[in-house]
Amino acid sequence: MLEEQFKLGLIAVSYVNILIIAVSFFLAYILKKLIHRSVKRYLTSANIHLEGRKATWLRLLSQSGFALAAYVSVKSFNINNEGVTFREFLDYHFIDTSKIKVSFENVIFVVLIVFGARVTLNIVRLFIQRRFKRNRITEIGTEYIYTQVAKYIINVLAFFCILAALDVDAKLFLGGSAALLVGLGLGLQDVFKDMFSGFVLLFEGSIRVGDVVEINDGKSSESMVAKIIRINVRTTQIETRDGNVLIVPNTKLTQEYIENWSHGSTLSRFRLPVTVAYGSDTQLVSEILKQAVLSHPKVHKTKGVDVRLNDFGENGLQMEVMFWADQSWDVNVYKSEIRFEIDRLFRHYKIKIPYPQRDMRIIESSGH
C-alpha cells in the first residue's frame, strides 16, 4: 500500500495517499449533504424558511469541511515522503518551459485564492445583512444590489490575484488581448449592451429584486405583469403570473416601457369595459356596476367609483366602470371576481349583454 505508484513532482504517491484523499473529500461531501438534508427536513417540519445570515453561515460550514479535507490530504504525503520537505515540493516546477513556469506552489495559491474569494464573499454578505438588520432596512432589492456589486468586485480582484500567482504580467495579458477584445466588441455588441444595462439596473435602483413590473414594448396593447426574481450582469429572471420563469435581456428593462408597481403610489385606477343592449336603463346599469365594484373588499371605497358611457357601439351601449385598488399581483383575480358579481346582478335585474347580430338579405333576380 505504501509502494510508490507515480510521482507528483518530488512527492511519491502511493495507494494510501490516494485512498486518504478520496475518503477525505468523500466524507466532506457526505457531511455537506447530511447537514443540508437534516437542516432542510427540520425547517420543513417547523415551517421555517432559511435565508439571510443563517443561510450564509450554513454555506461557510460546508466550505470549511472541504478545507479540512484538503488539509488532511496534504498531510497524508508525510507518511511515505520523509526525505522530501514540503518546501521542496512547492518549489518543483511541473511545467517548465522558456515562457511558462508553473510550480505546485502556484497551483496551491490559485486554489487558495478561489476558495478565499468564496469565503470572502460569504463574509461580505454576512456584513451586508448585519448592516441592513442593524439599520432596519428591510428592502431586499437594495441588499441584493450591494451583494451583487461585492461579488463582481471580489471576482475581478481574484482574477488578477490568480494572474499574479501564476507569474503572469497583467499588463501583457491586457495588451495582448486588446485586438481580441476589439473583435469581440464588434461581434458581441448586443451582449455588451445587455451587460451595460445590467450595471445600470444594479446601480440606478429603478428596478430591484422583488418589484412587480408591467412590461409593454409600446407596439402592442397587451402588456405583461411580472415579478423580478434576479438581476444578473446580462440577463434578468422574471416570474409571470402563470408561475413561469422567463430570462430576458437587460435591455428589455431599460429600453422599453416599464411601469413599476412597487414604486410610487400603491393605488392605481383600473377599468372594466361592459356592453349592454340598446334600450337598457343606463341609470340602473350604472348603479349595478357601482354596487358590484364596491362589494369587493380590495376596492378602495374612499376614492370613489365612476361609470362612463363611452360610445354607442355596433351591438350595444359601450360602458366602463373605473375603480381604485392596490397594484396587487392578484389584480386580475379581483377583476374576475367583480365580473362574476356583475354577471349575477345583470341576470337578477334582467340586463342583457348583447352578442353580434347580422341581417342577411337575399336578392333574387328573375331569369330571362
Secondary structure as UniProt FT lines:
FT   STRAND          4..8
FT   TURN            9..10
FT   STRAND          11..14
FT   HELIX           15..46
FT   HELIX           53..75
FT   HELIX           76..78
FT   TURN            82..83
FT   HELIX           86..91
FT   STRAND          93..96
FT   STRAND          101..103
FT   HELIX           104..134
FT   TURN            135..136
FT   HELIX           140..165
FT   TURN            166..167
FT   HELIX           170..176
FT   HELIX           178..187
FT   HELIX           189..204
FT   TURN            209..210
FT   STRAND          212..216
FT   STRAND          224..231
FT   STRAND          235..240
FT   TURN            241..242
FT   STRAND          245..249
FT   HELIX           251..255
FT   STRAND          257..260
FT   TURN            261..262
FT   STRAND          267..276
FT   TURN            278..279
FT   HELIX           282..294
FT   TURN            297..298
FT   TURN            302..303
FT   STRAND          306..312
FT   STRAND          317..326
FT   TURN            329..330
FT   HELIX           331..348
FT   TURN            349..350
//
